[in-house]
């Protein structure tokens, strides 16, 4: 075996390890990373130590917008976590009026995200996007109960093949001032796929039909696209 191929194989192996270890970045983060990098170069010319601080800041911005690869669990009727975070509430409430899901209560599972959590949101259930509704609002702290009703939010209704409907709501927080949603009504979506992002601390609510078996409790950590939040009743239509 040629000795010249060994360094190439080693380099390819290291590159593969890097790809598997360092998560890719969501496209929405590229302008922020570029801006931080440019600011770092300018500051470095004025004051050299600022370059180090700017470099750390640039790295943190890139890390904040990370989009790690996830593997959704197999099995029918499973609603997975739409976001990384900590379960804050599990309660029966009427879903947001703008979703036209009626006045019958649904089970709401709320997860609070800190600035240290992965901030991309993922599809909780394979199916079709039936409805998207954006509502402007306040920017209260996302861990408050009334944040679900009062804060700026973007909501999706997803209908599974058997007719089961769930809703997922991106909610802005005290620091978060921008909600990104990359899907459209009528899109067919796969469970665990990335569909949006919230900058920065925020909250994500998942609404599932009453009769679902909730698999998490308040205080539990969730992994977006992987943690099963609930087992859904088959064919449970909400309207």
C-alpha positions in Angstrom: 0.0 0.0 0.0 1.3 3.4 -0.9 2.4 5.5 2.0 0.9 8.6 0.2 -2.6 7.2 0.6 -2.4 6.9 4.4 -2.4 10.6 5.1 -5.3 11.0 2.7 -7.3 8.3 4.5 -6.5 9.8 7.9 -7.6 13.2 6.7 -10.8 11.8 5.3 -11.4 9.9 8.6 -10.9 13.1 10.6 -13.2 15.0 8.3 -15.9 12.4 8.8 -15.5 12.6 12.5 -15.8 16.4 12.4 -19.0 16.2 10.4 -20.5 13.7 12.8 -19.4 15.6 15.9 -19.9 19.3 14.9 -23.6 19.9 14.0 -24.4 21.8 10.9 -25.8 25.3 11.1 -29.3 26.4 10.2 -29.3 28.7 7.1 -31.0 31.4 9.1 -27.8 31.8 11.2 -25.4 32.5 8.3 -26.0 36.3 8.2 -25.5 36.5 11.9 -22.3 34.5 11.9 -21.0 36.5 8.9 -21.9 39.8 10.7 -20.1 38.7 13.9 -17.0 37.6 11.9 -16.8 40.9 10.0 -17.2 42.9 13.3 -14.5 40.8 14.8 -12.0 41.6 12.0 -12.8 45.3 12.3 -12.4 45.3 16.1 -9.2 43.4 15.8 -7.7 46.2 13.8 -8.6 48.7 16.5 -7.7 46.6 19.5 -6.1 43.2 19.2 -7.6 41.6 22.3 -11.0 42.4 20.9 -10.3 39.9 18.2 -10.2 37.1 20.7 -13.5 38.2 22.3 -15.1 38.6 18.9 -13.9 35.2 17.9 -15.6 33.7 20.9 -18.8 35.6 20.2 -18.7 34.4 16.5 -18.3 30.8 17.6 -21.2 31.1 20.1 -23.5 32.5 17.4 -22.6 29.6 15.1 -23.2 27.2 18.0 -26.6 28.8 18.8 -27.9 28.2 15.3 -26.8 24.6 15.3 -29.1 22.0 13.6 -28.0 18.6 14.9 -29.0 15.5 13.1 -31.8 13.5 14.8 -33.4 10.1 14.3 -37.1 10.0 14.9 -38.5 6.9 16.7 -40.4 4.4 14.5 -44.0 3.5 15.2 -47.4 4.9 14.3 -49.3 7.4 16.3 -46.3 8.9 18.1 -46.0 12.7 18.6 -42.4 13.6 19.1 -41.0 16.7 20.7 -40.9 19.7 18.3 -38.0 21.2 20.2 -35.2 20.7 22.7 -36.1 22.1 26.1 -37.7 21.5 29.4 -41.3 20.5 29.8 -43.0 23.3 31.7 -46.7 22.4 31.6 -49.0 19.5 30.7 -52.6 20.6 30.8 -56.0 20.5 29.0 -56.8 23.8 27.3 -58.7 25.2 24.4 -56.3 25.5 21.4 -55.5 28.9 19.9 -58.6 30.4 18.2 -56.7 31.2 15.0 -56.3 27.5 14.2 -60.1 26.9 13.9 -59.8 23.6 15.9 -63.0 24.4 17.8 -63.6 25.0 21.5 -63.1 21.5 22.8 -60.0 21.2 25.0 -56.8 19.5 23.8 -53.8 18.5 25.8 -51.1 21.1 25.6 -47.5 20.1 26.3 -45.3 23.2 26.7 -41.5 23.2 26.5 -39.4 26.2 27.5 -36.1 26.8 25.7 -33.2 28.7 27.1 -30.5 30.4 25.0 -28.4 27.3 25.5 -30.9 24.9 23.9 -31.0 24.0 20.2 -33.5 26.5 18.8 -34.6 24.8 15.6 -38.1 23.3 15.6 -39.1 19.9 14.2 -42.2 18.3 12.8 -43.9 16.2 15.6 -46.0 14.0 13.4 -45.8 13.0 9.7 -48.7 14.3 7.6 -49.9 17.4 5.8 -49.7 21.0 6.9 -53.4 21.9 6.9 -53.1 25.4 8.4 -50.5 28.0 9.3 -51.5 31.0 11.4 -49.2 33.9 12.6 -50.4 36.2 15.4 -48.5 39.2 16.6 -48.4 39.8 20.3 -46.3 40.6 23.4 -42.8 39.5 24.3 -43.4 38.3 27.9 -41.0 35.8 29.5 -41.7 32.5 27.7 -41.8 30.6 31.0 -44.9 32.4 32.1 -48.3 30.6 31.8 -49.9 33.5 29.9 -47.1 33.5 27.3 -49.1 30.9 25.3 -52.0 33.3 25.0 -50.4 36.7 24.9 -47.0 36.4 23.1 -46.3 36.6 19.4 -46.6 33.2 17.9 -46.7 31.1 14.8 -48.9 28.0 14.7 -49.2 24.9 12.4 -52.0 22.3 12.2 -50.7 18.9 11.0 -53.1 16.2 9.8 -51.9 12.6 9.8 -53.1 10.1 7.2 -55.7 8.7 9.6 -57.2 12.1 10.2 -55.6 12.8 13.5 -54.8 16.5 14.0 -52.1 18.0 16.2 -51.0 21.7 16.5 -47.5 23.0 17.2 -47.0 26.6 18.2 -43.7 28.6 18.1 -43.9 31.3 20.8 -41.5 34.3 21.0 -40.1 35.1 24.4 -38.6 38.0 26.3 -35.4 38.0 24.2 -36.8 36.2 21.1 -37.9 38.7 18.5 -38.0 36.6 15.4 -39.9 33.4 14.4 -38.8 31.6 11.3 -41.2 29.1 9.6 -40.0 27.4 6.3 -43.1 25.3 5.5 -46.3 26.2 3.7 -49.9 25.1 3.8 -50.4 21.9 1.8 -46.8 20.6 2.3 -46.3 17.0 3.1 -43.9 16.7 6.1 -41.9 14.0 7.8 -41.7 13.5 11.5 -38.5 15.0 12.9 -37.7 17.2 9.9 -36.8 20.8 10.7 -39.4 23.4 9.8 -38.5 26.5 11.7 -36.4 28.4 14.3 -36.9 31.0 17.0 -34.3 33.6 18.0 -33.4 33.4 21.0 -35.0 32.2 24.4 -38.5 30.9 23.6 -41.3 28.3 24.0 -42.9 25.7 21.9 -46.4 24.2 22.6 -47.7 20.9 21.2 -51.5 20.3 21.2 -52.6 16.7 21.0 -56.2 15.3 21.2 -57.7 14.4 24.6 -57.3 10.7 25.1 -53.7 10.7 24.1 -51.3 9.0 26.4 -48.7 11.6 27.5 -45.3 10.2 28.0 -43.5 13.1 29.7 -43.9 15.2 32.9 -43.1 18.8 33.9 -39.4 19.2 34.5 -38.3 16.5 32.0 -35.8 17.4 29.3 -36.8 16.8 25.7 -34.8 16.2 22.5 -36.4 17.7 19.5 -37.3 15.1 16.9 -36.6 12.1 19.2 -38.4 12.3 22.5 -41.9 10.9 22.4 -44.3 13.3 24.0 -47.5 11.4 23.5 -49.2 8.3 22.0 -52.1 9.5 19.9 -55.5 7.9 19.6 -56.0 6.6 16.1 -58.3 8.6 13.8 -59.1 11.2 16.6 -60.4 14.1 14.5 -60.6 17.5 16.2 -63.2 18.9 13.9 
